[in-house]
Amino acid sequence: MIKSIVMVVCLGVAFSFAGGCRKKEEKAPESVTVVVPPAIPAPLVAKGAEVFKEKCAVCHAVAGAGGAIGPDLTKVGATRDALYIQTQLQDPKAYKKDSKMPSFMDMPKEDKDALVAYLLTLK
């Protein structure tokens, strides 16, 4: 008898708490603002492709063309953001301590910006 009473009380408590755990309906926002990232200018991408051919293609491949020492960068823009790529150019050991990639810290800023823009288009 006592077991039955305890079980009924426990079930009642459990059901009352379960009701309180239901997610309350949230009001939908009245308006949603969508931020579209600016398009990368074509001349910047073209310059970046040239920088890639001059500085990177010895070690890295894109779409089957280039070296095989470093990783293939054909889809790097799909998996990495600008900050990652910029950091990789400046300090390749920041993400991978045993990286064989040289630092391009001395590369002119315009060339780095163009290279990053180009690599971001590779998806």
C-alpha positions as CSV (number, residue, x, y, z in Angstrom):
1,M,0.0,0.0,0.0
2,I,2.7,2.5,0.9
3,K,4.6,1.5,-2.2
4,S,1.6,2.4,-4.3
5,I,1.1,5.7,-2.6
6,V,4.8,6.6,-3.0
7,M,4.6,5.6,-6.7
8,V,1.5,7.7,-7.3
9,V,3.1,10.7,-5.6
10,C,6.3,10.3,-7.6
11,L,4.4,10.0,-10.8
12,G,2.4,13.1,-10.0
13,V,5.5,15.1,-9.2
14,A,7.2,13.9,-12.4
15,F,4.2,14.9,-14.5
16,S,3.9,18.3,-12.9
17,F,7.6,19.0,-13.5
18,A,7.4,17.7,-17.1
19,G,4.7,20.3,-17.8
20,G,7.1,23.0,-16.7
21,C,9.8,21.8,-18.9
22,R,7.9,22.3,-22.1
23,K,9.4,25.0,-24.3
24,K,7.3,28.0,-24.4
25,E,6.4,29.4,-27.8
26,E,8.6,32.3,-28.8
27,K,7.4,35.2,-30.8
28,A,8.9,35.4,-34.3
29,P,10.9,38.5,-34.8
30,E,8.9,41.2,-36.6
31,S,11.6,41.6,-39.3
32,V,14.8,39.8,-40.2
33,T,17.9,41.6,-41.5
34,V,20.0,39.6,-43.9
35,V,23.5,40.7,-44.3
36,V,25.0,39.7,-47.6
37,P,28.8,39.9,-47.7
38,P,30.2,42.2,-50.3
39,A,31.3,40.5,-53.5
40,I,35.1,40.3,-54.0
41,P,36.1,42.5,-56.9
42,A,37.2,40.5,-60.0
43,P,40.4,42.5,-60.5
44,L,41.5,41.6,-56.9
45,V,40.8,37.9,-57.5
46,A,42.7,38.0,-60.8
47,K,45.7,39.6,-59.1
48,G,45.4,36.9,-56.3
49,A,45.5,34.2,-58.9
50,E,48.7,35.7,-60.3
51,V,50.3,35.9,-56.8
52,F,49.3,32.3,-56.3
53,K,51.0,31.2,-59.5
54,E,54.1,33.1,-58.6
55,K,54.4,32.3,-54.9
56,C,52.3,29.3,-54.0
57,A,51.8,26.9,-57.0
58,V,55.3,25.5,-56.5
59,C,54.0,23.7,-53.4
60,H,50.2,23.8,-53.6
61,A,47.8,22.7,-56.3
62,V,44.5,24.1,-57.4
63,A,42.2,22.1,-59.7
64,G,45.0,19.6,-60.4
65,A,47.6,22.2,-61.4
66,G,50.6,23.0,-59.2
67,G,52.8,21.3,-56.6
68,A,52.2,18.4,-54.3
69,I,54.4,19.4,-51.3
70,G,51.6,21.3,-49.5
71,P,47.9,20.6,-49.3
72,D,45.7,20.9,-52.3
73,L,43.8,24.2,-52.1
74,T,41.1,23.6,-54.7
75,K,38.3,24.0,-52.1
76,V,40.1,26.0,-49.4
77,G,37.5,28.8,-49.5
78,A,34.8,26.4,-48.5
79,T,36.5,25.4,-45.3
80,R,38.6,28.4,-44.2
81,D,37.9,32.0,-43.6
82,A,40.0,35.1,-44.4
83,L,41.4,35.3,-40.9
84,Y,42.6,31.7,-41.1
85,I,44.2,32.2,-44.5
86,Q,45.9,35.5,-43.4
87,T,47.3,33.9,-40.3
88,Q,48.5,31.0,-42.3
89,L,50.4,33.3,-44.6
90,Q,51.9,35.3,-41.7
91,D,52.7,32.4,-39.3
92,P,52.2,28.9,-40.8
93,K,53.1,27.3,-37.4
94,A,50.2,29.0,-35.7
95,Y,47.8,26.2,-36.6
96,K,50.2,23.4,-37.3
97,K,53.4,23.4,-35.3
98,D,55.3,21.1,-37.7
99,S,54.3,23.1,-40.8
100,K,57.0,23.2,-43.5
101,M,55.4,26.2,-45.1
102,P,57.5,29.4,-45.1
103,S,56.2,32.6,-43.7
104,F,55.0,35.2,-46.2
105,M,55.1,38.0,-43.6
106,D,57.2,40.2,-45.9
107,M,54.8,39.8,-48.8
108,P,53.4,43.2,-49.7
109,K,50.0,43.8,-48.1
110,E,48.3,44.3,-51.6
111,D,49.6,40.9,-52.7
112,K,48.4,39.2,-49.5
113,D,45.0,40.8,-49.7
114,A,44.7,39.7,-53.3
115,L,45.9,36.2,-52.5
116,V,43.4,35.9,-49.6
117,A,40.6,37.1,-51.9
118,Y,41.5,34.6,-54.6
119,L,41.7,31.7,-52.1
120,L,38.3,32.6,-50.6
121,T,36.7,32.1,-54.1
122,L,38.0,28.5,-54.2
123,K,35.0,26.4,-53.2
